[in-house]
Amino acid sequence: MRKSNTQKLSEILREYIKESNIESKLDEVEVKRLWEELLGPSIGKLTKKVYVKKGVLHVIVSSSVLKHELLINRTSIMEKINKEIGKTFIKEIVFH
């Protein structure tokens, strides 16, 4: 009897993503998408830039009032994002 060498496409893609070290880049893109989805379009409009660097989410906002509000809720925002990603990807959030 012959052994089968078949694999699911999803398994092959997961292996490729891990081996090619693009998993963290895909997570960064997902964090940017989640920012407006989790916090809503009104906050999204007041956000100038969102980027991730070495596990730190940097958010540039155009309102000092919003910045203060986000600082107060920083921990819960980080927990929501990491929960959606499925792992502890964001270790800190910095608001500019």
C-alpha positions as CSV (number, residue, x, y, z in Angstrom):
1,M,0.0,0.0,0.0
2,R,1.3,3.5,-0.9
3,K,1.6,6.2,1.6
4,S,-0.1,9.5,0.8
5,N,1.8,12.7,0.6
6,T,-1.2,15.0,0.6
7,Q,-1.5,17.9,3.0
8,K,-4.3,20.5,3.5
9,L,-3.6,23.8,1.8
10,S,-4.1,25.7,5.1
11,E,-1.4,23.6,6.7
12,I,1.0,24.3,3.9
13,L,0.3,28.0,4.1
14,R,0.8,28.1,7.9
15,E,4.1,26.3,7.5
16,Y,5.2,28.7,4.8
17,I,4.3,31.7,6.8
18,K,6.2,30.5,9.8
19,E,9.3,29.5,7.8
20,S,9.4,32.7,5.8
21,N,9.2,34.9,9.0
22,I,6.2,37.0,7.7
23,E,3.9,36.0,10.5
24,S,4.7,39.2,12.5
25,K,4.2,41.4,9.5
26,L,0.8,39.8,9.0
27,D,0.0,40.4,12.7
28,E,1.0,44.1,12.3
29,V,-1.4,44.5,9.4
30,E,-4.1,42.8,11.4
31,V,-3.5,45.1,14.4
32,K,-4.0,48.2,12.1
33,R,-7.2,46.7,10.8
34,L,-8.4,45.9,14.3
35,W,-7.7,49.4,15.6
36,E,-10.7,51.0,13.9
37,E,-12.9,47.9,14.2
38,L,-12.5,47.6,17.9
39,L,-12.5,51.3,18.8
40,G,-15.0,52.5,16.2
41,P,-15.0,54.9,13.2
42,S,-15.1,58.1,15.2
43,I,-11.8,57.2,16.9
44,G,-10.5,56.0,13.6
45,K,-11.1,59.4,12.1
46,L,-9.1,61.1,14.9
47,T,-6.2,58.6,14.5
48,K,-3.5,59.9,12.1
49,K,-1.2,56.8,12.1
50,V,-1.1,53.4,13.7
51,Y,2.1,51.2,13.5
52,V,3.8,48.4,15.4
53,K,7.5,48.4,16.2
54,K,9.0,45.5,18.3
55,G,5.8,44.7,20.1
56,V,4.9,48.3,20.8
57,L,1.8,49.7,19.2
58,H,2.3,53.4,18.4
59,V,-0.8,55.5,17.8
60,I,-0.7,59.1,16.6
61,V,-3.9,61.0,17.5
62,S,-5.0,64.5,16.6
63,S,-6.9,65.2,19.8
64,S,-5.3,65.6,23.3
65,V,-8.7,64.7,24.9
66,L,-8.8,61.5,22.9
67,K,-5.1,60.8,23.8
68,H,-6.0,61.1,27.5
69,E,-9.1,58.8,27.1
70,L,-7.0,56.2,25.3
71,L,-4.3,56.4,28.0
72,I,-6.8,55.6,30.6
73,N,-8.1,52.6,28.6
74,R,-4.7,51.4,27.3
75,T,-4.7,48.1,29.2
76,S,-8.1,47.0,28.0
77,I,-7.4,48.1,24.4
78,M,-4.2,46.0,24.5
79,E,-6.1,43.0,25.9
80,K,-8.8,43.3,23.2
81,I,-6.2,43.4,20.4
82,N,-4.2,40.5,21.7
83,K,-7.4,38.5,22.2
84,E,-8.4,39.1,18.6
85,I,-4.9,38.2,17.3
86,G,-4.9,35.1,19.5
87,K,-1.6,35.7,21.3
88,T,0.3,38.3,23.2
89,F,1.6,40.3,20.2
90,I,1.2,43.9,21.6
91,K,3.2,44.4,24.8
92,E,2.7,48.1,25.2
93,I,0.8,51.0,23.6
94,V,2.3,54.5,23.2
95,F,0.1,57.4,22.2
96,H,1.7,60.4,20.4
